Amino acid sequence: MSYKKISPEELSGNTFKMIGSDWMLVSAADGENFNTMTASWGGMGVLWSKPVAFVFIRPQRYTYEFTERSDRLTLSFFGGEQREALTLCGKKSGRDCNKVAEAGLTPMWVGDRAPSFEEARVILSCRKLYSDDIKEEKMLDPSIMKNYAAKDFHRIYVCEIEEILVKED
């Protein structure tokens, strides 16, 4: 697998489509063990004069445990041919099975920092800068609460994008 490193300004694609429609895998490790989950909430931009990505993870997700124990994570983006794998990674828990193997994904490490997958077209290697829990009392639009019927509020992670790798054809 050959990837080239690009700057955040060189990243092509519509982030609304990349995250909201095409989805991404959020992955974090605790030593040699790791987990990944499918996500369709998040974004990218500039904050604190740094290129950042922000992601949301509910505390009951297995990936949450790894994300809490690590200062790094990756966001991996795929082509349409991986849709079934992303669907599986969103439905199954790594607590109960080896969903990476079931999804047919090939793990790889970005440096020695965080896991990603050889099938990914774009990989963002990120370092956590900030986290906080979404709070009901801070909701300005009550209609948002339809996403939290169980009051299982996400934790938001703001992460510096340290490296972007794009698969070379």
TAZI-V959762 format. One record per residue. N is the residue number from 0. RES is the residue in one small letter. D_CENTER is the distance of its C-alpha to the mean C-alpha in Angstrom with 1 decimal. Layout:
n:res:d_center
N:RES:D_CENTER
N:RES:D_CENTER
//
This chain:
n:res:d_center
0:m:20.8
1:s:21.2
2:y:18.7
3:k:19.9
4:k:18.5
5:i:18.6
6:s:18.6
7:p:16.4
8:e:19.5
9:e:19.7
10:l:16.4
11:s:17.8
12:g:16.6
13:n:16.3
14:t:13.0
15:f:14.2
16:k:14.6
17:m:11.5
18:i:9.2
19:g:12.0
20:s:14.0
21:d:12.4
22:w:9.0
23:m:5.8
24:l:4.7
25:v:2.3
26:s:5.8
27:a:8.5
28:a:12.3
29:d:15.6
30:g:18.1
31:e:18.2
32:n:16.4
33:f:12.7
34:n:10.7
35:t:7.8
36:m:7.1
37:t:7.1
38:a:6.2
39:s:8.8
40:w:9.1
41:g:8.3
42:g:10.1
43:m:11.5
44:g:14.9
45:v:17.3
46:l:18.0
47:w:20.5
48:s:21.4
49:k:18.1
50:p:15.4
51:v:12.4
52:a:9.0
53:f:8.6
54:v:6.4
55:f:8.4
56:i:8.9
57:r:12.4
58:p:14.6
59:q:15.7
60:r:12.5
61:y:13.0
62:t:9.6
63:y:10.8
64:e:13.7
65:f:12.0
66:t:9.9
67:e:13.3
68:r:15.2
69:s:13.4
70:d:13.4
71:r:10.8
72:l:7.2
73:t:5.8
74:l:3.9
75:s:6.5
76:f:8.8
77:f:12.0
78:g:15.4
79:g:17.1
80:e:18.5
81:q:15.4
82:r:15.3
83:e:17.0
84:a:14.6
85:l:11.6
86:t:14.1
87:l:15.1
88:c:11.7
89:g:11.5
90:k:15.2
91:k:15.8
92:s:15.1
93:g:15.0
94:r:17.8
95:d:20.1
96:c:19.6
97:n:18.1
98:k:15.7
99:v:14.5
100:a:18.3
101:e:19.0
102:a:16.5
103:g:18.2
104:l:15.3
105:t:16.5
106:p:14.6
107:m:15.1
108:w:14.6
109:v:13.9
110:g:17.1
111:d:17.4
112:r:14.4
113:a:11.3
114:p:10.8
115:s:9.8
116:f:12.1
117:e:15.4
118:e:15.0
119:a:12.2
120:r:13.9
121:v:11.7
122:i:9.6
123:l:8.7
124:s:9.7
125:c:9.5
126:r:11.9
127:k:11.8
128:l:14.7
129:y:15.0
130:s:14.2
131:d:16.3
132:d:16.8
133:i:17.5
134:k:21.3
135:e:23.6
136:e:26.3
137:k:24.3
138:m:23.8
139:l:26.0
140:d:25.7
141:p:26.7
142:s:25.4
143:i:21.8
144:m:22.8
145:k:22.9
146:n:19.2
147:y:20.3
148:a:23.4
149:a:22.8
150:k:22.0
151:d:18.7
152:f:17.1
153:h:13.5
154:r:12.8
155:i:11.4
156:y:10.0
157:v:11.2
158:c:10.4
159:e:12.7
160:i:11.8
161:e:14.2
162:e:14.1
163:i:13.3
164:l:14.5
165:v:15.9
166:k:17.6
167:e:21.3
168:d:23.5
//
